[in-house]
Amino acid sequence: MIHQYKLNGYCIVVDANSASVHTVDDAAYDMISILDRELCSGADAAGIFSDVNIRSEAASKVALDHDIPVDDAEEIFDDLAELHAEGLLWSEDPYEEAAGELKIKQSVLKAICLHVAHGCNMDCEYCFAGKGDYSGKSGIMSLETGKRALDYLVENSGSRRHLEVDFFGGEPLINWEVCKELVRYGRELEKKYDKVFNFTLTTNGVLIDDDVIDFTDREMGNVVLSMDGRRETHDRMRHSKSGSGTYDSIIDNFRALVRSRTDESAERRSHEYYMRGTYTAYNKDFSRDVLAMADLGFTETSIEPVVSDPAAPYALHENDLPQLFEEYEKLAFEMLRREKAGEGFSFYHYTVDLTGGPCIYKRVSGCGVATEYLAVTPSGDLYPCHQFVGDDDMIVGNIYEGITHPETVDIFSGNNNLYTRDECKGCWAKLYCAGGCAANNYHSNGDINKVYRFGCELQRKRIECALMLAAARQEI
């Protein structure tokens, strides 16, 4: 199975089963199209490449259409035959039978999302967490509960040395002193058990001050900053409790944190941060919001489509897809222009490593929800991930008793990989997407293995743009 598309002057061919990416000229692109039609009609790839009649007919057509010698067209055919023989075009799928075994590798816990505060000092209209208190399940995590959660992570991490902890909410900074004490406790556990904790903070920014900046510089591997882009976009959805916009409350705080975090002369645990926005029906021109963040000096950016009740006034719908596709392309083109001018910035969904990973078991197994990753509520309950918190039928246990609902975990373990999802097996993007978000599937279809199609469409477009950028960077 292959996927062909043209974007920004590049002819790109993706081999789905090997995740190989090829940039070709127009003649080779059309030759691939001819051969793929033969394969889609039921012909065997090995038979096609050994069939002298098919070789002659395809070469003659390509030579005529592109005004090149037949010998050159036949050479293209032979090059494609060689790529097929090497498993880089029209390859067989080597992973389906092994998918279940690969999933077993995700049986050891490596990360927890600590919901240190089910409460928020903002009132964002689209909040998936029910305005921060998870639809009435409010609460503040005690230091004792947080310590027990870190103990639980260590106890269930096996021989895995590097562990991840994300301070999340609601808004975690309303419980900041507990966050700091938990980091200190984590550093004690590192020495005791030969582990390494990477702490992350996700914040709306209202309570960022010098103490937050200094502490996160020293102790946090990453800081995620919630911002939707332009002032008018941000203020439309991200309100204070009084209903006013929050852009002016957070922008200087974000600038100060990022300025400190990217100071090359300073000592810190990590330079990482990124801006995390949401776009809705109100800002379908979201590329302007990403660029607005970049113009403010925020070079690590992300913006996600809202996932909501289709009846919500800010919801996105299928008829929005053409405009959203165009926006992703606009963003990619402008990113490339700026990169060539020495003003480049990063967009999360366009970050793709064509040579170094992720490893195949992660691509086939997916994100590790409920197996490698769990969310912990203020009371110590365990959920498959932060997006399932509040779904009572998805609770899997608690940090005191461990997994008390193994039948729920089973839904996400052996019965959840790239090949158990209804449409992934036949998708060209499967080894780049890894099956998408189980929570989005569940909340849109009631089944983690029935894909959230709207999200799939956007993901495929983002991958197309990302691969085009990767090809273009080879020429910079």
N, C-alpha and C positions, 0 to 999 in steps of 0.2 A: 504494500500500500504506500502510495506517495501522495504528496500534496504539492501543487505548483501554484505560484502566484507571482505577479509583477508589482513592484512597489518602488517608487522613487528612481526608476530607471534600472532597477536590478531584476533579473530573472532568477527566482529562487525555487529550489526543489528540495523538499524535505522527505526523507525516507522514514516512514513512521516507526518501523520495527527496530531500526538501528539508531534512530534519532540523528542520522547523518544529514548534514546541510550542504547543499551544492549551489554555487552561483555559476550560471552558465550564460552563453550568448543566445541570441534569438534562435539561431539554427538548431542548437542542441536542445533548447527549450521545446521547440516544435517537434523535434524527433522524439523526445521523451513523451510528448502528448500522443503522438501516433502509436508508439509502442504500448503506452498505458491503456489506450482504447482497446488494443488487441487483448491485453491481459484482463481487462474488465469484461470482455466478452467470453471469457472462460479459457483462453489460451494459457499454456504453460510457459513460464519465463524461459526456462532452459530450452524449450522447443522453439520459441521465437528467435532466440539468439543463434540457434543453429540452422535456422530456415533461410536458405539462400534467396528464396523468392521474396520473403518479407524484407530481408536486408536490401535487396535490389529496389523493391517498390518504395520503401520508406526513404531510401537515399535519393531516389529519383525525384520524389515529391519535395523533399527538403531542398535539394539542389535547385529545382525550378523555382520554388517559393522565395528562396533567398539569394538566387543568382550566384551560386557557388558551384565549383566543379563537383561532379558526381563522386570523384575520388575523395574529396574532402568530406562529403556527406557520409560516405561509407566509413571513413575514419571516425566520424562522430559515433556511428552505430557501433563500431568496434570498441571505442572507449566506453560506451555505456554497457556493452557486454562485459567488459573487464570489471567495471564497478559492480555489476550484478554478481559476478563470480566472487568478488571480494566481500560480498554481503553489505554493500553500501547503497544499493538501489534495488527496489523490489525484493527486499530481504524477507526471510522467514522470521516469524516471531519466536525467539528462543526463551521467552520468559513466562509464558502463560502457565506451563506445567509446573514451573518452580515457584509461582507466585505465593502459594500457601506457605512453602518453606521459608521464603524470603521474609514473609510477614512475621515469622517466629522470632526473627532478629529484633523485633520491636517489643519484646516481652519484658524488657528491663526499664524501669522508670529513670528518666533523665532530666525531667523538667516539671516544675509546678508553677501555676499562676496563682499567686496569693492575693485573694480578694480582701485586702486589709481594711477596706471601707465600702460597705454597701450604703452609700450615701454620697451626695455630691453638692458642691457649691454652685453648680450650674444647672440649667434646665433645658437641655438640648431637645429639640422637637423630635428628632429621628432616633433618639438613643435606644439601642437594642436592649439596654439594661433597665428599661422602664423608668427613665429619668434618674438613673443611678442607684435606685434602691431595689432593683430587680423585682418590680411590681409588688412592693409591700414587704419584701424580705430584707428589711434594712438591718444594719448592725455594724459594729466596729470590732475588728479583730483584736483580741487581747494579746499581750506579749507572750503569755503562756501558750495560747493556741498557736501562735506563729512559730514558737520554738518547737512545739510538737510537730508542726508541719515540716519543718526542716529536718527534724529527726526522722520522720516518716520517709522523706525523700532519700536520706542517706541509707536507711535500713533497706530500702527497696531498689537501690541503685546497683546492686551486685558489684562487679569489678569495674563498672564505669566510673572514671575518675572525674570528668568534667560535667558539672551539673548546672542547670539553669533555673533561676528564680525571677519571676516578673512580679513586681509590686503593681497591683491593679485595683480598679474600683468599679463603679463610682469613681471617686477622686482620692487616690492614695495619700496625697499630701495633707488631707485632713486628719490623718493618723501618722504623721511624719515621724514623731519620736519613736513609735513602735517600729517603723521601717528601719530607722537607724540602729536600734538595738538588735533587730533581727540580722542585720548585716554583720554587726559585731559578733553575734552568736555564730553566724555562719563561718566567720574567720576562725573561731575557736574549733568548730567542727572540722575545718580544713586540716588543721594541725593534728587533731586527734585521729582522723580517719584517712588521711592522705587523699583528700578530695580537693577540688578547685571549684568554687562557686562563681558563676557569672551572674551578677544581679542587673536587672533592667527595671527602669521606672517608666510607667506610662502616665502622663499627666496632662490636664487641660491648661496648666500654666498659671492660673490665677494666684496661687500661693508660692510661686517660685520666689526665693529671696537669696541673699548671699550664702546663707547656711546650706540651702538646697544645692546651689551651684557648687560650692566648695566640696560638699560631701559626695555628690554624684561624680564630680571630677575624680575624686580619690577612689571611689568604691564601686561605681556603676559601669558595667561594660557597655551599656547602651541606654539612651534616654529617648523615648518616643513622645513627641510633642503634637498635641491635637490642634490642628488649624486647618480651616477649609479654603484658604487662599485670599482672594480679594476681601477688603473690608465689608463690602455690601453682601458678599456671599456668606462670609463667616457670621456676620451679625444676624442674618436672616434666620439661621437655624440654631446657632449656639448662643443661647440667652443666659442672662443672670436670673436669679430667682425672682427679681422684680420685673423681668421681661425685657430689659434693655440688652443691647448687643455687648459682646465681651471682647471684641477686637482690641480696643484701647486698653483693656485690663491685662492683656497677655503679651502684646507685641514686644514691648520693651523687655519684659522678662525673658521671652524666647531669644531675643537678640543677645542679651547679656549671657545667657547660658551657652548659646552656640558660640559666641565670641570666645568665652573662656574655654569651652570644650575643644575648640579648633586651634588654640594657641599652641603652636609647635614647641615653644620654649618651656611650657609648663609640664610638670610631672603629673601624670594621671594614669589611671588603669586602662583607659581606652579613649579614643577620639570619637567614637561612634555616637550618632544621633540620627533621627530622621523625623521629618514632618509627616504627619499622618492625617489626611483630610478625607472628607466624604463629599461626593457630589450627588445631586438630586435632580428632579425635574426642573428645579428653579435655576440651575446652572449647568445646563447641558453643554455649554461652551466651556467646559471645565479645564481645557488646556490653558485658558487664560488664568485660571487660578493656580495651576502648577507654575506657570511662568511668573506670576506675581510673587510666589514664594521664592523662586530663584532670584528674582530681581531684588528681593530684600536681603540676599546673601545666604539664603538657606539652600545649600547645594545637595542635600540628601532629602529627596521628596517622595511622597506617595499620595495617591488619592484613589479612593475606592468607590464603586457605585453603591448607593444606598440599597439595602435589602429590607423590604418593608411590606406591610399589608398593601396589596394592589390598589385598594380603595383610598389610600392616603393621598392627599393632594400633592405631596412631593414625590410620589412613587414613580419609578421608571418602568416603561412598558416596551413591548416588542417593537412597536412602531417608532420608538426612539433610536433603535439600533443604527440605522444609516447615519444619523447625525453623530452618534457616539463614535462610530467607526471613523468618521471623518476627523473628529477631534483627536483621536489617538494618532492618526496619521499626521495631523498638523503638529502635534506635540513632538513626534519623532523627527519631523523635518526641521523644526526649530531647534531641537536639541543638537542635531547634527550640525546645523549652521553655527550655533554657538560654540560647539566643540572645536570646529575648524578655526574659529576666531580666538581660541584660547579662553573661552568663557563657559566651559562645559559644566554640567551638573548631572546628578544621578536621579533617575526615576525608578522606583522599586521594581515595577513590573517589566522594565526594559533591561534589567540586569540578568544576563544569561551567560553562563560559562560553557563554552563549546568544547573545552579541552579537559577541565578538571573536576567536573561534578555537577550536581550531586551524584553520589554513587547509585548504582542500579537498584539496590534493595530499597532505597528511599523513593526512587521514582516509581517502583512497582507497588510499594507498601503504602505510600501516602504519608500524611503528616504525623502519624503516631498518636492521634487522639485516643485517649483511654488506655493506651498501652505504654507509650513512652512519656506521655504528658497528661497531667491532671490539673483541674482547678480546685482550689480549696476556699470554701466560704468562711465568713467570720466565725461561724459556729463549729467549723472543722469538717463539714460535709465535703465529700469528694464527688466531682462531676467529670465527665469525659473531657471537657474543655470549657473555657470561659463563656463560649456562646451557648452552652447547654445549661448553664447555671440558671435555676428558676424553673426548669422543666422537671417536675417532681418524678416523672416516670423515667428520668435519665440519671438519677442519683445512683452512684456505684458503691458508696460506702462512706467511711469517715476515717480521720487520721488516728483514732483510738482503737478501732476494731479492724481497720483495714478494709479490704473489698468484701462487702456483705451482699452484693448483688452480682455475682460472677456471670449470671446469664446476660446482664446488660453489657458487661465487658466483652463477652463473647460476640456480641453484635459487631464490635469494632476490631476484633482480633482476627481469627481465621476467616471470618465471613465478610471481611472488608479490605479489599485491595483493588488494584486497577482493573482486574478482570471480573470482579463481582458487581461492578456498577453497570447499569443497563446499556449505556451507550459508549463507554470508554474504549472497549476493545476495538471498535471500528473507527476510532477517531485518530486522525493524523498527529494530533498534538499530545497524545497520551503521555509520552515519556518526558515532555516538558511541563505538563500540567500536574501529573501524578494523581489525577482523579478529582481534583477540586476539593471543596469544603464539605465535609460530612454534615456540619450543622446547617449550612444553607440548603443542602438536599433535604434534610429532615424537616426543616421549618417551611419549606415550599411544597414538599410532596409527601411528608410523613414517613419517609423511608430514606435512610442514608445511602442506599444504593440506587436510588432514582435521581438522576442528575438534575441540578438546577439549570435548566437550559439557557435561560437568559445570561446567567453567569458564564456558561460555557462559550456562548457566542462572543462575549467580551474578552474572555481569556484567549480564545483563538486569535482574535484581532491583535491583542497585545503581544502574543508570541510572534505573529507575523512582523510586527513593527520592531520587536526586539532583535529578531534574526536579521532584518534589513540593516539595522544599526550596526550589528556585529560585522556584517559584510562590509559596510561602508567604512568602518574603522580600520579595516585592513589597508585602506587606501590613504588614510590620513598620515 
